[in-house]
Amino acid sequence: MGDLVSFPRLRPEAPPEPLWRTALGQEVRERRRGRNERLVDVAGRAGISAQYLSEIERGLKEPSSEMVAAVAGALELRVLDLTVGAVRRLAAGRLRSGEPVALAA
């Protein structure tokens, strides 16, 4: 495997930008927890495994638009609701510390 290289930044002194999947995953987790639901319950309604949903929530998987729609539906939300929430999270810089950064191999 090659060396990891950060994507170019708008300002060299700026920290690396977080990945979209991190913001989306955090939004999904917050929405699920806000409903007091377990991973297994939401995942079952979405037709995916609890492990896969957990990986989405932790920003480890880049879900397809179909998977995002399935998860949104399982949470009784629209894809737009999750998208706007993730965008607001990115714009406000409200990501948990330790989130992955954009890297290329």
C-alpha positions as CSV (number, residue, x, y, z in Angstrom):
1,M,0.0,0.0,0.0
2,G,1.3,3.5,-0.9
3,D,1.9,6.4,1.4
4,L,-1.2,8.3,2.5
5,V,-1.5,11.8,1.2
6,S,-4.0,14.4,2.3
7,F,-6.1,16.1,-0.3
8,P,-5.3,19.7,-1.0
9,R,-6.7,22.2,1.5
10,L,-8.2,25.6,0.8
11,R,-5.7,27.1,3.2
12,P,-2.5,25.2,3.9
13,E,-2.8,25.9,7.6
14,A,-6.4,24.7,7.8
15,P,-7.1,21.2,9.2
16,P,-8.1,18.6,6.8
17,E,-11.8,18.6,5.9
18,P,-13.9,15.8,7.3
19,L,-15.4,13.2,5.0
20,W,-19.1,13.5,4.0
21,R,-19.7,9.9,5.3
22,T,-18.6,11.0,8.8
23,A,-21.1,13.8,8.9
24,L,-23.9,11.6,7.5
25,G,-23.1,8.8,9.9
26,Q,-23.2,11.1,12.9
27,E,-26.5,12.5,11.7
28,V,-28.0,9.0,11.4
29,R,-26.7,8.0,14.8
30,E,-28.1,11.2,16.4
31,R,-31.5,10.7,14.7
32,R,-31.7,7.0,15.8
33,R,-30.7,7.8,19.3
34,G,-33.2,10.6,19.4
35,R,-35.9,8.0,18.7
36,N,-34.5,5.8,21.5
37,E,-34.0,3.0,19.0
38,R,-31.5,0.2,18.8
39,L,-29.2,-0.4,15.8
40,V,-30.8,-3.8,15.3
41,D,-34.3,-2.4,15.0
42,V,-33.5,0.4,12.5
43,A,-31.3,-1.9,10.5
44,G,-34.0,-4.5,10.3
45,R,-36.5,-2.0,8.9
46,A,-33.9,-0.7,6.5
47,G,-33.1,-4.3,5.3
48,I,-29.4,-4.1,6.3
49,S,-27.4,-5.7,9.0
50,A,-26.9,-4.0,12.3
51,Q,-23.1,-4.2,11.7
52,Y,-23.4,-2.3,8.4
53,L,-25.6,0.4,10.0
54,S,-23.0,0.7,12.8
55,E,-20.3,1.1,10.3
56,I,-22.3,3.8,8.5
57,E,-22.9,5.6,11.8
58,R,-19.1,5.5,12.6
59,G,-18.2,6.9,9.2
60,L,-16.5,3.7,8.1
61,K,-18.8,2.9,5.1
62,E,-19.8,5.1,2.2
63,P,-23.4,4.1,1.7
64,S,-25.0,4.2,-1.7
65,S,-27.9,6.5,-2.2
66,E,-30.2,3.5,-2.0
67,M,-28.8,2.6,1.4
68,V,-29.2,6.2,2.6
69,A,-32.8,6.1,1.4
70,A,-33.5,2.8,3.2
71,V,-32.0,4.1,6.5
72,A,-33.9,7.4,6.2
73,G,-37.1,5.5,5.6
74,A,-36.5,3.2,8.6
75,L,-36.1,6.4,10.7
76,E,-39.3,7.8,9.1
77,L,-37.3,10.6,7.5
78,R,-36.6,11.8,4.0
79,V,-33.1,11.5,2.4
80,L,-33.3,15.3,2.4
81,D,-33.6,15.4,6.2
82,L,-30.4,13.4,6.6
83,T,-28.6,15.4,3.9
84,V,-29.5,18.8,5.4
85,G,-28.6,17.6,8.8
86,A,-25.2,16.4,7.6
87,V,-24.6,19.7,5.7
88,R,-25.5,21.7,8.8
89,R,-23.2,19.6,10.9
90,L,-20.3,20.2,8.4
91,A,-21.0,23.9,8.1
92,A,-21.1,24.4,11.9
93,G,-18.0,22.2,12.4
94,R,-20.1,20.0,14.8
95,L,-18.2,16.8,14.1
96,R,-17.0,14.7,17.0
97,S,-13.2,14.7,17.5
98,G,-11.3,11.9,16.0
99,E,-13.4,11.7,12.8
100,P,-11.5,10.4,9.7
101,V,-10.0,12.9,7.4
102,A,-9.9,12.8,3.6
103,L,-6.9,10.7,2.6
104,A,-5.8,9.1,-0.6
105,A,-3.6,6.1,-1.1
